[in-house]
Amino acid sequence: MNFFLVILFFLWLYVLTVLKRGKLEFWYFCLGSIGLFLFLLAWVQPLATQPLTKAVAAVAGIIGQLTGLFDSFYQYALLFIQSKGESISLYIDYECSGVIEIMAFSSLLWFFPVYEIYEKIIVNILGFLFIFASNVLRILLICTLVYIWGNDIYFLAHTVFGRLLFYSCSVLLYFYVFTKSQIVRQKVGSFKYDGD
């Protein structure tokens, strides 16, 4: 399987060079972003998921212990909430780590034609931190809602309110990184936007 992925990787690189030489920017962006995402999913995701889950649990746990809302066992990526005589354990898993969102953001960014290389590095680091912080906020919201209203709210807190918060933060990030930067840096005829 790994040998097959390596062959696909070099084939993908070759197709990208053909698209770049042919000045087919749209296809270069699409194929580049999708390909990079899939290769990150195959090679980086297995290595990054466990450290990310532990980091999310650790950072959320620090805030949870400071506020007294919940305890964190970050070694096991586990949060323990005790409220109103009830208790619940939340396991930070693959979906809660934010690894997919981070890889999707990075894949789009590296083939987005607006930024220079050094800008992409800085924006990628800041985007990673923003997605990580958004994920921690989502976990904190879920834990706070469960602490206040008990275990019965868990499904709504996790499935609705937590996702609404996380995806609102993601839309904000994508707007500033992709939409606003594209508008500000576009050049139409002799007219160009400069600054904010």
N, C-alpha and C positions, 0 to 999 in steps of 0.2 A: 504493500500500500504506500509506504513512504517513497519508494523508488518511482512509483506512478505519479505521486505528487510532485516530485522533483522534475520529472519530464513535463508535466503540466505547467509547472512554474516557468521553465525555460521557454516553452511554447507560448505562454502568456506574455513573457517579456518580448519575444520576437514579434508577436502580433501588435504589441504596444509600439514597438519601433516602426512598424509598417504604418500604423495609424498616425503616428507623429510625423513621419516623413510625408505622408499624404495629406497632412493638415486637416485631418478629420477630427477636430477638437471634441465634438460631442461624443463620438464613439470612443475616443481615447479616454475621456472622463468616465463614461459609463463602464466600459470594459475594465479600465484601470481600477476604479473604485470597487466594483463588484469582485474582481479578481483578488485585489489586496485583502478585502474583507474575508473572502473564503480561505485564503492562505493563512491569514491571522487566526481565523477560527480553527484551522487544522493544526497549526504549529504553536501559536502563542497562547491560545485560550486554555489548553490543558495545564500550562505552566503558570498562568496568571490568575486563575480562578481562586485557588486556595489562599494565596497571599492577600488577594483583594477581599475575600469574605472575612478573613481574620482582621484585616485593617478596618473594614466597615464596622465590624463588631467591637473592635477596640476603641475607635473614635466615638462611636455611639455610646459605648459603655462608660467612657470617661464622663460624658455629659449626663448619662443616666445615673451614675453614682453621685455626681455632684448635686443633682436635683433630687435624688432619692426615689426616682420613679421606677428604676429597674436595675438589675445587676447584669454584668457582662462576664461571660466566660469565653474570652476572645480566642483562647487556644483551641476551642471547639467551635468557634463561630456561633455561639449560643447566647441569647439574651433571656433573662428570667424576670418576668413581671409578676408581682404579687399585689393583689388589690381586692379589697372587700371580701376577704376570706377565700378568694379564688387565686389560682396561679396558672400561668401559662408560660411555656418555653417557646421562644422564636428561634428557629435555626436559619442563619444567614446562608443561603445556598447559592447555586450557580446563577439563578435569576436575580437574586438580591445583590449580587456582587457588583453589577454594573459593567461587567466585562464586555458584554455584547454591545452596549451603547458606546463604550469607549472605543471599541474597535470600529464600529460603524462611523463614528465621528472622525476618527483618524484616517480611515480609508477615503472618506469624502474629501477631507481637508488636503491630503497629499496629492490629489488629482484636480483640485480646484485651481483654476488658472489665474486667480487674482493675486495671490501672495507670492513673495520671493521665498527662497529656501529658508533663510534665517527667520523670516516671519512665520513660516509654517512650523518651525521648531518651537518658537515661543508660544504661538497660538495653540499648538498641540498640547504642550505642557499645561497651559492655563485651562484649556478645555478639559483635559484629564482631571485637573483639580476641581473644576466646576462640577463636572459630572459626579465625581466622588463625593463632593460636599452635598450636592443635590440628593444623592442616594442616602447619605447619612441623615439629612433632614427628613427624608421620606420615612426612614426607619424610626426616627424620633417621633414623628407624627403618629405613626402606627402604635408605638409603645405608649405614648401619652394618651391617645384615645382609649386604648385597652385599660390603662391604669385608671382613668377617670370613669369609664362606663362599664368596665368588666369585660369578660371573655366573649359575651354575646355580640359585641361590636367588631370583633376581630375581622370577620369576613369583609364587612363594609370598609373598615379602616385600611385593610391591606389591598383589597381589590378596587375600591373606588377612590377614597380620599388620598391614600398614599400615591397611587398612580397619577391622579390629577395633579398633585403637587410636583411629582418628578417630571411628568411630561410637560407641565407648564414651564418648569425651569429649562427643560431641553429645548422647547420652542424658543424661549428667550435666547439661549445660547446660539442656536442655529440662525436666528434672526440677525444677531450682531456679527457672527462669524461669516455667514454666507450672504444673506440678503443685503444687509446694510453696506457691507464692504464692496459688494458687486455694484450697487447703485452709486456709492461715493467714488469709486475708481473707474466707472465707465466713461468712455469717451464717445461722444456722438458728434460727428462732423468736427467743427473747430471748437465745440463746447465741451468742457470737462468739469466735473464736480471736484472741488478741492476742499478738504477739511470735513468737519462734521456738520 
